[in-house]
């Protein structure tokens, strides 16, 4: 049974007392003076704890912050407490000490593990057939691109406009020769810079990322505890709604800021290059013709009318043509350099490519990529989000508009703007932890849920165990029986304000509290975010807060921008919250559902163990997993967040070839128990349309929700976004494949696994030190969608997986004394990476 905590009871009583004190009638002066003389204590103004009241049912103390430190939440604070192998000894080990200690490769619907295959440039699109072979298969490619090796990539310098069109160089050397007759060397350099910048003026960076060098740095970048929003939580969330976009990373959409179809508003462009005075009219005419010929109408030239002509002649002004920019500021001929474009419709409308990211949230990485490609971030889609801490590989689809595969490759690798040559692009690591490869055209885009799972290579360091028998026993339990399918700690964030606390406030329609929690300070944030919060909460300077708050901090910026529109009035908190992208708001609500699910599953395992079903358990009438490979299934087709509610509609139709229908569940009775195993048992996430388990566990479930002020049978809200139908999730998850090996090392800076990109770049593979002082355990496992690899590791090690705990293990580890002892040239990583995934979600194909 779950126990009660007097701490929370006292907190509730304090709240009641405070409310009564606020409502009591006025008293006369003498009574007031007498009360003062009697030293009657003032009502407590201490803030209630940020965690939900139902935390008291977990039977664990409320976490508190030590002076100068954040509140450190443990697994038990979000309902994670039980194990399948309860009698197995603890195995000490550090999770994600380095980024390459956690490698993730997506598994597609056909069971193929996605890897980077080639970094080279695709062949020109003009070699493709003009007609698309008919196909109804979602996964059918329209002729894959062959990759040109780096040593075959050549650049030909010719003097004619036709040869320029066929050049991969955005600014061939022939440009300099032709312009030299009209412009000085300085002016030519200025013109080149302006042209390579593209039709839109340069933006001021807001992400704080510096250039990524080929050599790894010696120290880790500080971790942010602010929600760096996962892609699945922002994908396609406000289509059709006017004015919802906020900041360049989210795109304005039609009717957004600037009102253009393409997202970003058109910004005033003051860039121009002015020639020296040209006396001959024929020379000026020839100059105009050269500009038109070289730049295909992308640049305009005109006589400078801002200053009168002199005896030396008139000056010519060159600037970007507004005719070369489409609605919303998009370049009509994407890719730059006047290269030949295939007509619209000649090729399929989407480009798919393989995408590797290192130590970046998926949304953050996609936002960076969208800026590189000069597209709206909503034009990029994925089948599932991936962890921040680690090196992850997956497929991404791009709504290409007029872009070709070579345009995308050039833009993503910095070739279009001249930062790199094609040769350099295939010899160096991708910029800012991002790399694309293996581009091809497709007829359809990716959607959330269009994957089979994820394959992992996980390395635990500084492993200590009482015997190898214990190690094998723990690993075999996960391999053969499975692990409790908890929502991992990354589901609830690493900040001092957990996401499920905000979710509860939204479900309670307490808009002011929800907004306050989102804007509340977090310990250990990046300085720019901390300064922005301080400007708002302490200095009450809204303009300063907005100027300081980075665009990557999505929810906070949305609230502040809404307050700005209301001239600083914060009373319409519900309206302000509605400006946050829908799927991000739902992330908070779903985090609360996950918290409840964790807690009730822990109670189920405490009461009955995890060995076999019992009377009152729930199972599917027909197991949807036979078709979906998923562990979580929604009960409603509409108004669901595909991010963490099973498969998207198209994915379900693709897999089943039948119209989707809600799952049917039944409560187990004594007569049918022998027909099911624990792998069949499900537990509902709270909602109006789910069936709760029977017996005492069902009663506890309802008590849990009621303590948080919620009606277990009514999750309908006036605000439809917060109406919850519920879903079902398997209690146990068993890997589809799993192997492991023990290795030794001495220097913790030496990688023990290698990412795809480093393999293709020819970096030396990891070398195991057979005489090493420390033990490492490397686990290869494949999990289905919606499951957390960290929860599998938790079952193996019986160790807390929260970020602060793993950080303390790293700092105290004996191997840290031997850092840097090996040759630095073998370092394939970027410093020490402690576990912690921000608010990156792990449902629907995440890890």
C-alpha positions in Angstrom: 0.0 0.0 0.0 1.0 3.5 -0.6 1.6 5.6 2.5 0.7 9.2 3.2 3.1 12.0 4.0 2.4 14.4 6.8 4.4 17.0 5.0 1.9 17.4 2.2 -1.0 17.2 4.6 0.4 20.1 6.5 1.0 22.0 3.3 -2.7 21.5 2.4 -3.8 22.6 5.8 -1.6 25.7 5.6 -3.2 26.6 2.3 -6.7 26.2 3.8 -5.7 28.4 6.8 -4.3 31.0 4.5 -7.6 31.1 2.4 -9.6 31.4 5.6 -7.5 34.2 6.8 -7.9 36.1 3.6 -11.7 35.8 3.8 -12.1 36.7 7.4 -14.1 40.0 8.1 -12.4 43.2 9.2 -11.8 43.7 12.9 -11.7 47.0 14.8 -8.5 48.7 15.8 -8.5 47.6 19.4 -8.9 44.0 18.5 -6.1 44.4 16.0 -3.9 46.0 18.6 -4.7 43.2 21.1 -3.9 40.6 18.5 -0.6 42.3 17.9 0.2 42.5 21.6 -0.5 38.8 21.9 2.2 38.1 19.3 -0.2 36.1 17.1 1.8 34.6 14.3 1.2 35.8 10.8 -0.3 33.3 8.3 2.4 31.3 6.6 3.4 32.7 3.2 5.7 29.8 2.4 5.1 28.7 -1.1 3.7 25.2 -1.5 6.0 22.6 -3.0 6.1 22.5 -6.7 5.3 18.8 -6.9 1.6 17.6 -7.1 -0.2 16.9 -3.8 -0.5 13.2 -4.9 3.3 12.9 -4.3 2.4 12.1 -0.7 1.0 8.8 -1.9 4.4 7.7 -3.1 5.6 7.2 0.4 8.9 9.2 -0.1 9.9 12.6 1.3 9.5 15.8 -0.7 12.9 16.8 -2.2 14.3 20.1 -0.9 16.9 22.4 -2.2 20.1 23.0 -0.2 21.3 26.6 0.0 22.7 27.7 -3.4 21.6 24.5 -5.1 18.7 23.3 -7.2 16.0 20.9 -6.0 17.3 17.5 -7.1 14.5 15.1 -8.1 15.0 11.4 -7.8 13.3 8.6 -9.7 11.1 7.9 -6.7 9.7 11.5 -7.0 8.1 10.6 -10.4 6.9 7.1 -9.4 9.9 5.0 -10.5 10.7 2.6 -7.7 10.4 -1.1 -8.6 12.5 -3.7 -10.5 11.7 -7.0 -12.3 14.8 -8.7 -10.8 14.4 -7.5 -7.3 16.8 -10.1 -5.9 19.8 -9.2 -8.1 22.7 -7.3 -6.5 23.4 -3.8 -7.6 25.9 -3.2 -10.4 27.7 0.2 -10.2 28.3 1.9 -13.5 28.2 5.4 -15.1 25.8 6.0 -17.9 26.7 8.4 -20.7 30.0 9.6 -19.3 30.9 10.5 -22.9 28.7 11.3 -25.9 30.0 8.2 -27.8 29.0 6.1 -24.8 25.4 6.4 -26.1 25.0 5.7 -29.8 21.4 5.5 -31.2 20.5 4.4 -34.7 16.9 4.4 -35.9 15.3 1.2 -37.1 12.9 1.8 -40.1 9.7 0.0 -40.8 11.5 -2.7 -42.8 13.7 -3.5 -39.9 16.8 -1.8 -41.4 19.1 0.0 -38.9 19.8 3.5 -40.3 23.5 4.4 -40.7 25.4 7.1 -42.5 26.7 5.4 -45.7 28.4 8.2 -47.6 29.3 11.8 -46.9 29.8 12.7 -50.6 27.8 15.0 -52.8 24.8 13.5 -54.7 24.9 13.5 -58.5 23.2 16.4 -60.3 19.5 16.2 -60.4 19.4 16.7 -64.2 20.4 13.0 -64.6 17.1 11.8 -63.1 14.2 10.7 -65.3 11.5 13.3 -65.9 8.7 10.9 -65.1 8.2 9.4 -61.6 7.6 5.6 -61.6 4.1 5.0 -60.1 4.2 3.5 -56.7 1.8 3.2 -53.8 4.4 2.0 -51.3 5.4 4.6 -48.7 8.9 3.3 -48.5 9.6 3.1 -52.2 12.3 5.4 -53.4 12.3 7.2 -56.7 15.8 6.1 -57.8 18.5 6.5 -55.2 21.3 9.0 -55.7 24.8 7.7 -56.3 27.4 9.5 -54.3 30.4 11.1 -55.9 33.6 10.4 -54.0 35.5 13.4 -52.7 38.4 12.9 -55.1 36.1 13.0 -58.1 34.5 16.3 -57.2 36.0 18.9 -59.5 35.3 22.5 -60.2 35.7 23.8 -63.7 36.3 27.5 -64.3 34.8 28.8 -67.5 34.0 32.2 -68.8 30.5 31.8 -70.2 27.2 32.1 -68.4 26.2 28.6 -69.6 29.3 27.1 -67.9 28.5 29.0 -64.7 25.1 27.3 -64.6 26.7 23.9 -64.7 29.3 24.7 -61.9 28.9 23.6 -58.4 30.8 26.8 -57.2 28.5 29.6 -56.1 31.2 32.1 -57.0 33.6 30.8 -59.7 36.9 32.5 -60.3 35.6 33.7 -63.7 33.3 36.1 -61.8 36.4 38.0 -60.5 37.9 38.2 -64.0 34.7 39.6 -65.6 34.0 42.1 -62.8 37.6 43.4 -62.7 36.9 45.7 -65.6 34.2 47.5 -63.6 34.9 47.1 -59.8 37.9 47.4 -57.6 39.2 44.4 -55.7 37.6 45.7 -52.5 34.3 46.2 -54.2 34.5 42.7 -55.8 35.1 41.2 -52.4 32.1 43.1 -50.9 29.9 41.9 -53.8 31.0 38.3 -53.3 30.3 38.5 -49.6 26.8 40.0 -50.2 26.0 37.4 -52.9 27.1 34.4 -50.7 25.0 35.7 -47.8 21.9 35.1 -49.9 18.9 37.3 -50.6 18.1 37.9 -46.9 20.3 40.0 -44.6 22.4 37.9 -42.1 20.7 37.1 -38.8 22.2 37.6 -35.4 22.9 34.1 -34.0 20.8 33.2 -30.9 21.8 29.7 -30.1 25.2 30.4 -28.6 26.9 27.7 -30.8 30.3 28.4 -32.0 32.0 26.7 -34.9 32.8 23.1 -34.5 36.3 22.2 -35.3 37.5 18.9 -36.5 39.4 18.3 -33.2 37.3 17.6 -30.1 37.6 20.1 -27.3 38.9 19.0 -24.0 36.0 20.1 -21.9 32.3 19.5 -22.1 29.9 22.3 -22.9 27.8 23.2 -19.8 24.4 21.6 -19.7 21.3 23.7 -19.8 18.4 22.8 -17.5 16.0 24.8 -19.6 13.6 23.0 -21.9 15.3 22.8 -25.3 12.2 21.6 -27.0 12.1 18.2 -28.7 11.0 18.1 -32.3 8.1 15.9 -31.7 6.7 18.5 -29.3 6.7 21.2 -32.0 6.0 19.4 -35.2 3.0 20.5 -37.2 1.4 21.9 -34.1 -0.3 25.1 -35.3 -1.1 24.5 -38.9 -4.0 26.6 -40.0 -3.9 28.8 -36.9 -3.1 32.4 -37.5 -0.3 34.2 -35.7 1.0 31.2 -33.6 4.6 31.2 -34.8 7.1 32.7 -32.5 10.7 33.4 -33.4 12.5 32.3 -36.5 13.0 28.7 -35.3 9.2 28.2 -35.3 8.2 29.9 -38.5 5.4 32.4 -38.9 3.1 30.4 -41.1 0.4 32.1 -43.1 -0.7 35.1 -41.1 2.2 34.9 -38.7 4.6 37.7 -38.2 5.2 39.2 -41.6 2.2 37.4 -43.0 4.1 35.5 -45.7 3.5 32.0 -46.7 7.1 31.0 -46.2 7.4 31.8 -42.5 9.9 34.6 -41.9 8.8 38.2 -42.6 10.7 40.1 -45.3 13.3 42.2 -43.6 14.6 45.5 -45.0 17.9 44.9 -46.8 20.4 47.8 -46.7 23.2 45.9 -48.3 24.7 47.2 -51.5 28.0 47.6 -53.4 28.8 50.9 -55.1 31.3 51.2 -57.9 33.7 54.0 -58.5 32.5 56.7 -60.9 32.2 55.4 -64.5 32.5 58.0 -67.2 31.5 56.1 -70.3 27.8 55.3 -70.9 28.9 52.3 -72.9 30.9 51.0 -70.0 28.0 51.4 -67.6 25.7 49.6 -70.0 28.2 46.7 -70.3 28.4 46.6 -66.5 24.7 46.2 -66.2 24.8 43.4 -68.8 27.5 41.6 -67.0 25.6 41.7 -63.7 22.5 40.3 -65.4 24.5 37.6 -67.1 26.5 36.4 -64.1 23.7 36.4 -61.6 20.7 35.4 -63.6 18.7 38.4 -62.4 19.3 37.7 -58.7 21.2 41.0 -58.4 20.0 44.4 -59.7 22.3 47.2 -60.9 21.2 50.8 -61.2 22.7 54.3 -61.4 23.3 55.8 -58.1 20.8 58.6 -57.7 21.6 59.4 -54.1 24.5 61.7 -55.2 24.8 63.9 -58.3 26.9 62.8 -61.2 30.4 64.3 -61.3 32.8 65.0 -64.1 34.3 61.6 -63.5 30.9 59.9 -64.3 28.1 58.1 -62.4 28.4 55.3 -59.9 26.5 52.0 -60.2 24.8 50.4 -57.3 24.5 46.6 -57.1 22.1 45.0 -54.6 19.9 41.9 -54.2 16.8 41.9 -56.5 13.5 41.6 -54.8 12.3 39.8 -57.9 14.7 36.9 -56.8 12.9 36.4 -53.5 9.6 34.7 -53.2 6.8 35.4 -50.7 8.0 35.2 -47.1 11.6 36.0 -48.1 12.4 32.7 -49.7 14.9 32.6 -52.5 13.3 31.7 -55.8 16.3 29.7 -57.0 17.5 28.0 -53.9 21.0 26.7 -53.6 22.7 29.8 -55.0 25.3 30.1 -57.7 22.9 30.1 -60.7 22.9 26.3 -61.0 20.4 24.8 -63.3 17.0 23.9 -61.7 14.7 21.1 -62.7 11.1 22.3 -63.3 8.8 22.1 -60.4 7.1 18.7 -60.4 9.8 16.9 -62.4 11.0 15.3 -59.2 9.1 14.0 -56.2 8.2 16.8 -53.7 10.3 15.5 -50.8 14.0 14.9 -50.1 14.9 12.3 -47.5 18.4 12.1 -46.0 20.2 10.5 -43.1 20.8 12.9 -40.2 23.4 12.5 -37.4 23.5 14.9 -34.4 25.9 15.0 -31.5 24.8 16.3 -28.1 21.9 18.4 -29.4 18.2 18.2 -28.8 16.4 17.1 -32.0 14.4 20.3 -32.3 17.5 22.4 -31.7 19.4 20.5 -34.3 16.6 20.7 -36.8 16.2 24.4 -36.2 19.9 24.9 -36.9 19.5 22.8 -40.1 16.5 24.7 -41.3 18.5 27.9 -41.1 21.3 26.3 -43.0 18.9 25.2 -45.7 16.9 28.4 -45.7 13.6 26.7 -45.0 10.9 26.8 -42.4 11.6 24.2 -39.7 8.1 22.8 -40.3 9.3 21.7 -43.7 11.5 19.1 -41.9 9.9 16.0 -40.3 11.1 12.9 -38.5 9.7 9.5 -37.5 10.8 9.9 -33.9 12.8 12.2 -31.6 16.1 11.1 -30.1 18.1 11.8 -27.0 20.2 14.9 -26.6 23.1 13.2 -24.7 24.6 11.0 -27.3 25.2 10.5 -31.0 22.0 9.7 -32.8 21.3 8.8 -36.4 17.9 8.9 -38.1 16.1 9.7 -41.4 14.7 13.2 -42.0 12.4 14.4 -44.7 12.3 17.9 -46.3 9.5 19.4 -48.3 11.9 20.6 -50.9 9.9 23.2 -52.9 12.4 24.0 -55.7 15.5 22.6 -54.0 17.4 19.7 -55.5 19.4 17.1 -53.6 22.7 18.9 -54.5 21.3 22.2 -53.3 20.5 20.7 -49.9 23.9 19.0 -49.7 25.7 22.3 -50.6 23.7 24.4 -48.1 23.9 21.9 -45.2 27.7 21.6 -45.7 28.4 25.3 -45.9 29.5 25.0 -49.6 26.9 27.4 -51.0 28.0 30.3 -48.8 31.7 29.6 -49.4 32.6 28.5 -45.9 33.8 25.2 -47.2 34.8 23.6 -50.5 33.1 20.3 -51.4 36.4 18.6 -50.7 36.6 20.1 -47.2 33.0 19.1 -46.5 33.8 15.4 -46.9 37.0 15.5 -44.9 35.8 17.4 -41.7 33.1 16.8 -39.1 29.8 18.5 -39.7 29.4 21.9 -38.2 27.8 22.3 -34.8 27.3 18.6 -34.3 25.1 18.1 -37.3 25.8 16.0 -40.4 23.5 14.9 -43.3 24.2 12.2 -45.9 22.6 9.8 -48.3 20.1 12.1 -50.0 17.3 10.9 -52.3 13.9 12.0 -53.6 10.7 10.6 -52.2 7.0 11.0 -52.9 6.0 11.3 -49.3 7.2 12.8 -46.1 8.1 11.1 -42.8 5.6 11.2 -40.0 5.9 10.5 -36.3 5.6 6.8 -35.7 7.0 5.6 -39.1 9.7 3.5 -37.5 10.1 0.2 -35.9 12.3 1.2 -33.0 15.9 2.1 -32.2 19.2 0.2 -32.0 21.6 1.2 -29.2 25.3 0.8 -28.5 25.6 1.8 -24.8 28.8 1.8 -22.9 28.8 1.8 -19.1 32.1 2.9 -17.5 33.7 2.3 -14.2 31.7 -0.8 -13.7 31.9 -2.5 -10.3 30.1 -5.8 -9.6 30.5 -8.5 -7.0 30.8 -11.3 -9.6 30.5 -11.9 -13.3 27.6 -14.2 -12.4 25.7 -11.3 -11.1 26.4 -9.3 -14.2 25.1 -12.1 -16.5 22.1 -12.7 -14.4 21.0 -9.0 -14.5 21.6 -8.8 -18.2 19.7 -12.0 -18.9 16.7 -10.8 -17.0 16.4 -7.8 -19.3 17.0 -10.0 -22.4 14.6 -12.8 -21.5 12.0 -11.2 -19.3 12.2 -7.5 -20.0 12.1 -4.4 -17.8 9.4 -2.2 -16.3 8.4 0.2 -19.1 8.6 3.3 -17.0 8.7 6.8 -18.5 12.3 7.9 -17.9 13.6 10.9 -16.1 14.0 12.9 -19.3 10.2 12.8 -19.6 10.0 15.1 -16.6 13.0 17.4 -17.3 16.1 18.1 -15.4 15.1 21.6 -14.2 13.9 22.5 -10.7 10.4 22.9 -12.1 9.4 19.4 -13.5 7.2 19.3 -16.6 4.4 17.3 -14.9 3.9 20.0 -12.3 3.1 22.4 -15.1 0.9 19.8 -16.7 -1.2 19.4 -13.6 -1.7 23.2 -13.4 -3.0 23.1 -17.0 -5.4 20.3 -16.3 -6.6 22.2 -13.2 -7.2 25.3 -15.5 -4.9 27.2 -13.1 -3.5 29.4 -15.9 -1.7 31.9 -13.7 0.1 29.0 -11.9 1.1 27.3 -15.1 2.5 30.5 -16.6 4.3 31.3 -13.3 5.9 27.8 -13.2 7.1 28.2 -16.8 8.8 31.5 -16.1 10.2 30.5 -12.7 14.0 30.5 -12.4 15.9 27.3 -12.9 19.2 26.6 -11.2 22.2 26.1 -13.4 20.7 27.6 -16.6 22.7 29.3 -19.3 23.6 32.9 -18.3 21.5 34.4 -21.1 18.4 32.6 -19.9 19.1 33.4 -16.3 19.5 37.1 -17.1 16.3 37.2 -19.0 14.3 35.6 -16.2 15.8 38.0 -13.8 14.9 41.0 -16.0 11.3 39.9 -15.9 10.8 38.5 -12.4 13.1 40.9 -10.4 13.5 44.1 -12.5 10.0 43.8 -14.1 11.5 45.0 -17.4 9.6 43.2 -20.1 11.5 44.7 -23.0 14.8 43.7 -21.5 13.6 40.2 -20.7 12.5 39.8 -24.3 15.8 41.1 -25.7 17.7 38.7 -23.6 15.6 35.5 -23.8 17.0 33.3 -26.6 14.6 32.1 -29.2 15.5 28.5 -28.4 13.6 28.9 -25.1 10.3 28.6 -26.8 7.6 28.6 -24.1 9.1 31.5 -22.1 9.5 33.7 -25.2 5.9 33.0 -26.2 4.6 34.1 -22.8 6.7 37.3 -22.8 5.7 38.2 -26.3 2.1 37.8 -25.4 2.5 40.0 -22.4 4.2 42.5 -24.6 1.2 42.6 -26.9 -1.0 43.2 -23.9 1.2 46.1 -22.9 2.6 44.3 -19.9 -0.8 43.0 -18.6 -0.4 39.5 -17.3 -4.0 38.8 -16.3 -4.9 36.9 -19.5 -2.6 34.0 -18.7 -4.8 31.5 -20.6 -4.4 33.6 -23.7 -0.7 33.8 -23.2 -0.3 30.1 -22.7 -2.3 29.5 -25.9 0.5 31.2 -27.9 2.9 28.3 -26.9 3.0 25.7 -29.7 0.3 23.2 -29.1 2.5 20.1 -28.9 4.7 21.8 -26.3 1.7 22.5 -24.1 0.6 18.9 -24.5 4.1 17.8 -23.5 3.4 19.2 -20.0 0.0 17.5 -19.8 1.4 14.2 -21.0 4.2 14.4 -18.5 1.5 14.4 -15.8 -0.1 11.4 -17.3 3.3 9.7 -17.4 3.9 10.5 -13.7 0.5 8.9 -12.7 1.2 5.9 -14.9 4.7 5.3 -13.3 3.2 5.6 -9.8 0.4 3.2 -10.4 2.6 0.6 -12.2 5.0 0.7 -9.2 2.0 0.0 -6.9 1.0 -2.9 -9.2 4.5 -4.4 -9.0 4.7 -3.9 -5.3 1.4 -5.6 -4.7 1.7 -8.6 -7.1 5.3 -8.7 -8.5 6.2 -8.6 -12.2 6.2 -12.4 -12.8 2.6 -13.1 -14.0 -0.8 -11.5 -14.6 -3.3 -11.4 -11.8 -7.1 -11.0 -11.6 -8.1 -7.4 -12.4 -5.2 -6.8 -14.8 -6.0 -5.3 -18.2 -5.0 -6.7 -21.6 -6.0 -5.9 -25.2 -8.7 -8.0 -26.7 -6.5 -8.1 -29.8 -2.9 -7.1 -29.3 -2.2 -4.0 -31.5 1.5 -4.7 -31.2 1.2 -7.4 -33.8 0.9 -4.6 -36.3 2.4 -1.5 -34.8 5.5 -2.7 -32.9 4.5 -0.1 -30.3 4.1 -0.2 -26.6 1.5 2.6 -26.3 -1.8 2.8 -28.0 -4.3 5.7 -28.0 -8.0 5.3 -27.5 -9.1 8.2 -29.8 -8.1 9.0 -33.3 -8.7 12.8 -33.1 -7.0 15.5 -31.0 -4.1 13.2 -30.1 -0.5 14.2 -29.9 1.3 11.7 -32.3 4.4 12.5 -30.4 3.7 10.3 -27.5 0.3 8.8 -28.3 1.1 5.8 -30.5 1.3 6.0 -34.2 0.1 8.8 -36.5 -3.0 8.2 -38.5 -1.1 7.6 -41.8 1.3 5.3 -40.0 -1.5 3.2 -38.6 -3.1 3.0 -42.1 0.2 2.1 -43.6 0.8 -0.7 -41.2 -2.7 -2.1 -41.0 -4.1 -1.3 -44.4 -7.4 -0.9 -42.5 -9.2 2.1 -41.0 -8.0 2.7 -37.5 -10.3 1.9 -34.6 -9.9 2.3 -30.9 -8.4 -0.7 -29.0 -10.7 -3.0 -27.1 -9.5 -4.1 -23.6 -10.7 -6.6 -21.1 -10.2 -7.2 -17.4 -8.6 -10.6 -16.6 -10.6 -13.2 -14.6 -9.3 -16.4 -13.0 -10.5 -18.5 -15.9 -8.3 -16.9 -18.5 -5.1 -16.0 -16.5 -3.1 -18.9 -18.0 -3.6 -17.5 -21.5 -1.6 -14.4 -20.9 1.9 -13.3 -19.7 3.1 -10.2 -18.1 4.2 -8.9 -21.5 0.5 -8.7 -22.4 -0.6 -6.7 -19.3 -1.3 -3.0 -19.9 -1.9 0.0 -17.7 -4.0 3.0 -18.8 -2.8 6.6 -18.9 -5.5 8.7 -17.3 -8.3 10.0 -19.6 -12.0 10.0 -20.1 -12.2 7.0 -22.5 -10.0 4.4 -20.8 -10.8 1.5 -18.5 -9.1 1.5 -15.1 -7.8 -1.7 -13.6 -10.1 -3.6 -11.3 -10.0 -4.1 -7.5 -7.8 -2.3 -5.1 -5.4 -1.0 -7.7 -8.2 0.7 -9.5 -9.3 2.4 -6.3 -5.8 3.6 -5.7 -5.6 5.0 -9.2 -8.8 7.1 -8.6 -7.5 8.2 -5.2 -4.3 9.4 -6.8 -6.2 11.6 -9.3 -8.7 12.9 -6.8 -5.9 14.1 -4.5 -4.6 16.3 -7.4 -8.1 17.8 -7.8 -9.0 15.8 -10.9 -12.1 13.8 -11.7 -10.9 10.3 -12.9 -14.0 10.0 -15.1 -14.0 13.4 -16.6 -11.0 14.8 -18.5 -13.1 17.0 -20.8 -12.0 20.6 -20.7 -13.4 23.8 -22.2 -10.0 24.2 -23.8 -10.1 21.2 -26.2 -6.3 20.9 -26.2 -6.4 19.8 -22.6 -9.1 17.2 -23.1 -7.6 13.8 -22.5 -9.0 10.6 -23.8 -6.2 8.5 -22.4 -4.2 5.6 -23.8 -2.7 2.2 -22.9 0.9 1.2 -22.3 2.5 -2.2 -21.8 3.9 -2.6 -18.3 6.9 -4.6 -19.4 9.1 -4.2 -22.5 11.5 -6.8 -23.8 14.3 -5.9 -26.2 13.9 -7.4 -29.7 17.7 -8.1 -29.7 20.4 -7.8 -27.1 24.1 -8.7 -26.7 26.9 -7.4 -24.5 30.6 -7.6 -23.9 33.0 -6.6 -21.1 36.1 -4.5 -21.9 38.8 -2.6 -20.0 40.2 0.9 -20.3 42.4 3.3 -18.2 41.9 6.8 -19.7 38.2 7.8 -19.6 38.9 10.2 -22.4 39.5 7.4 -24.8 36.3 6.4 -26.7 35.1 2.8 -26.6 32.6 3.1 -29.5 32.7 5.0 -32.7 30.0 7.1 -34.4 29.1 6.7 -38.1 30.6 10.0 -39.2 33.9 9.3 -37.6 34.1 5.9 -39.3 33.5 7.5 -42.7 36.0 10.3 -42.0 38.6 7.6 -41.5 39.3 8.2 -37.8 41.1 5.5 -36.0 38.7 3.0 -34.5 38.5 2.5 -30.7 41.2 0.4 -29.2 40.5 -1.7 -26.1 43.2 -1.7 -23.4 43.3 -5.3 -22.3 45.4 -4.4 -19.4 43.2 -1.4 -18.4 42.6 -0.6 -14.8 38.8 -0.2 -15.1 36.0 -2.3 -16.4 33.4 -1.2 -19.0 30.2 -2.9 -20.1 29.1 -2.4 -23.7 25.5 -3.3 -24.5 23.9 -3.7 -27.9 20.1 -3.7 -27.8 17.2 -2.9 -30.0 14.0 -1.5 -28.4 10.6 -0.9 -29.9 9.0 2.5 -30.0 8.0 4.4 -26.9 10.5 2.7 -24.6 13.4 4.3 -22.7 16.8 2.8 -22.9 17.8 4.4 -19.6 15.1 2.3 -18.0 16.6 -0.8 -19.3 20.0 0.3 -17.9 18.3 1.0 -14.6 17.0 -2.6 -14.4 20.5 -3.9 -15.2 22.4 -1.7 -12.7 19.8 -1.1 -10.0 21.2 2.5 -10.0 19.5 5.9 -10.0 19.4 7.4 -13.5 18.7 11.1 -12.7 21.2 13.5 -14.2 22.5 14.9 -10.9 23.2 11.5 -9.5 25.0 10.3 -12.6 27.0 13.5 -12.5 28.1 12.8 -9.0 29.2 9.3 -10.0 31.3 10.8 -12.8 33.0 13.3 -10.5 33.7 10.7 -7.9 34.9 8.0 -10.2 38.4 6.7 -9.8 39.0 6.7 -13.5 38.9 10.5 -13.6 42.4 10.6 -12.1 43.7 9.0 -15.4 42.1 11.5 -17.8 44.3 12.6 -20.7 46.9 9.9 -20.2 46.3 8.4 -23.7 47.3 10.0 -26.9 45.0 13.0 -27.5 44.8 12.1 -31.2 42.5 9.2 -30.4 39.9 11.4 -28.8 36.8 11.1 -30.9 34.5 12.9 -28.5 33.9 16.3 -26.9 34.7 16.1 -23.2 32.9 14.3 -20.5 29.2 13.9 -21.0 27.1 13.3 -17.9 23.6 11.8 -18.2 20.8 14.2 -18.6 18.4 14.8 -21.5 16.8 18.1 -20.7 13.1 17.9 -21.5 13.8 15.7 -24.5 10.9 13.3 -24.8 11.3 9.6 -25.4 8.0 8.5 -26.8 7.1 7.4 -30.3 10.5 6.1 -31.4 12.6 8.1 -29.0 15.1 6.7 -26.6 
